[in-house]
Amino acid sequence: MRENHFSLGSFLMNLVFPPRCQNCGKLSGMDLLCEACAAGLHKVGEHPCRFCGRDADRCRCDYGRNLLFEQNVSAYYYEQTGRALLQKFKFQGDKACYDNILAPGFLKRVRGVFSGIPFDYIVPVPMYEREKGRFDQTLYLARSLSQKMGIACRTDLLRKVQKTPPQHLQKAKDRGENVKEAFLACKKNELQGVCILLVDDVATTFSTLNACTAALKAAGADRILSACLMTTAGRTKNQGDAK
């Protein structure tokens, strides 16, 4: 049985600085999220679509027909608390949002779905080289998975060679064209026949993952599977078609 040890220092710290929700800042007892924010963090269910990684009632991938990669997994939905946490992580560099709250679920989902797959490398979706002065949240995700899974993280196998307008500002039908030929695979001799776990922060139309997959496969990679921390899927089927 695990023993609970009383710590006077921790007790006094909690009196002076009571724990607050890492999302909204309200008092949260001993939890990382308050009750309301915890309820707003929506996880992908245990039996999602085997192609896009979304729950069946949110799947829009048409049985994977338009996906170039073999399979995708996502841990959370990019809505409500999930959206807020990811924006703090991505735009403010708040690593605690990921490390303390989101990382365990992401790692569990990736390990569970991809158990037994012989990955050679983990490759993050790269940002445009001239933008590399800012925090790279996707690289952080990839390195986190690499450390926990014991798979080499490679940042030298895929480059973004074209600056493109942000995907979230594009209409869904235009996103594929927006990133077409924006990525270039490197070191082709090291890509022959390999199995790659491609990592990104958010999956929407999968256009970016498709573009990266096309570049890697053209260079000789054999299997490409992907893992995204979150996925968008605004409405379930009983709420009407997703936009």
Sequence and secondary structure as in RCSB ss.txt:
>XXXX:A:sequence
MRENHFSLGSFLMNLVFPPRCQNCGKLSGMDLLCEACAAGLHKVGEHPCRFCGRDADRCRCDYGRNLLFEQNVSA
YYYEQTGRALLQKFKFQGDKACYDNILAPGFLKRVRGVFSGIPFDYIVPVPMYEREKGRFDQTLYLARSLSQKMG
IACRTDLLRKVQKTPPQHLQKAKDRGENVKEAFLACKKNELQGVCILLVDDVATTFSTLNACTAALKAAGADRIL
SACLMTTAGRTKNQGDAK
>XXXX:A:secstr
       HHHHHHHHHS  B TTT  B TTSSS HHHHHT  B  SS  TTT S GGG  STTTTT  SS EEEE
EESSTHHHHHHHHHHHH  HHIIIIIIHHHHHHHHHHHTTT    EEEE   BGGGTTS  HHHHHHHHHHHHHT
  B SSSEEE S    GGGS GGGHHHHTTT EEE  GGGTTT EEEEEEEEESSSHHHHHHHHHHHHTT  EEE
EEEEEE     GGG    
